[in-house]
Amino acid sequence: MDYISTRDPQATPAKFTDILLGGLAPDGGLYVPVEYPQLDAEVLETWRELLHERGYAALAAEVLKLYIDDIPAADLEAITARAYTHPTFSSPEIVPATQLGDALWVGHLSEGPTAAFKDMAMQLLGELFEYELGRRGESLNILGATSGDTGSSAEFAMRGRAGVRVFMLTPAGRMTPFQQAQMFGLDDPNIFNIALDGVFDDCQDVVKAVSGDADFKATHRIGAVNSINWARLLAQVVYYVALWIRVTDKLGAAQPVSFAVPTGNFGDICAGHIARQMGLPIDRLVLATNENDVLDEFFRTGNYRPRPAAETFKTSSPSMDISRASNFERFAFDLLGRDASLVGELFGEKVRAGGFSVEQDAVDAAAQRYGFVSGSSTHADRLATIKDVYERYGYLVDPHTADGIKVARMAQEEGVRSEIVCLETALPVKFAETIREAIGQEPPVPPRFADVMDGGRFVTDLPNDAAVVKDFIVRSIEHSA
């Protein structure tokens, strides 16, 4: 399997292990496979038996083998076996599914060490990075940005690993106290937390600016763990397959299932798009945003209008407080007929100038050919949804998952008849203030997080300036060498 950049008209091929360590393509585009491997009913039934008999890690290895031909199959099996274990994940199933009722389900993606869906990809990335760096005798300095959960998931996956340092940018004051405690409480010598004076999109812009400096990136071995890294999306494709199997097990028939996905950066739902393009029987991909509804606006109108920091709302589902969806470019590449020149113009030029619009036939294709429907949710909506789900089904969800359920119900009202699995974003304990407001009581604290708020805080405050961040990275590398 070869990979190409969304902005490379020449379709210059690259191999998986090269893009694993590189992140962004040199031209600023995102890597995608030359083609999507195709699944059929026979393969899916074989995978169903595999999941039941050997578990999630074995299924993950089979999905990875379709996209990775420069790591031996036996090594991939060993890598996934190390990544997806119990009790690192609190459920032996790794990704269970709960049927709520009214054709709604919850796909549990928060069983990992930081209680967020990002663990599903990060635990695999940690193993892949350590494997490939060890094979090459190299080191890597990971630069990432987080609006809440990516940072802690990445740091917990990479802490203590040989040859890896993590520099994680966060928007100062924009994460919940629990999220900050998880990240800033780490005092490992290879972990560097940086709080920037800005919003998540500013952090993301700094990551792009640093990664876009080819000389700096090469000299200082800069890599990425954000959803711009293809390996993360590949890891996420696995749980769409696993959840489809678990739901159709209980339904008693292999039929199409829809997925409702809370998203701000378009990474989680892009994995669903990939799974659907592979032939997984997905009916609809229900995209749910909060008040920062740039993606919902696109799927309803064809206008992609990224917004500046001043127009990005601070909400009670903070991990989705994003107004420039970096990973959206991958879907646009498919939507626009894989026209790399056009994608390069739109995302390399027009986005910086304020955005772009596509024709109505592209909007129609997004819905009809690719299965997307979308909607947005407000603070009042998520409070009402959290309360209703708790009272109706006896199940407590976090604010982001509530956004997904709210929009899933909208989709049902608008005609979606298949069962809908809402992908869980995180455990409610990470958003205690909103949970208290919704149901009048504290969310339960899993025993493994009982002491998370008690530790110290290790974080460096920096201005929103790529040059300053570069200098900090250089000094930190020299000091820890």
Buried (B, 14 or more C-beta within 10 A) or exposed (E): BBBBBBBBBEEEEBBBBEBBBBBBBBBBBBBBBEEBBEBEEEBBEEBBEBBEEBBBBBBBBBBBBBBBEEBEEEEBBBBBBBBBBEEBBBBEBBBBBBBBEEBBBBBBBBBBBBBBBBBBBBBBBBBBBBBBBEEEEEBBBBBBBBBBBBBBBBBBBBBEBEBBBBBBBBBBEBBBEBBBBBBBBBEBEBBBBBBBEBBBBBBBBBBBBBBBBEEBBEEBBBBBBBBBBBBBBBBBBBBBBBBBBBBBBEEEEBEBBBBBBBBBBBBBBBBBBBBBBBBBBBBBBBBBBBBBBBBBBBBBEBEBBBBEBEEBBEBBBBBBBBBBBBBBBBBBBBBBEBBBEBBBBBBBEBBEEEBBBBEEEBBEBBBEEBBBBBBBBBBEBBBBBBBBBBEEBEBBBBBBBBBBBBBBBBBBEEEBEBBBBBBBBBBBBBBBBBBEBBBEEEBEBBEEBEEBEEEEEBBEEBEBBBEBBBEBBBEBBEEEE
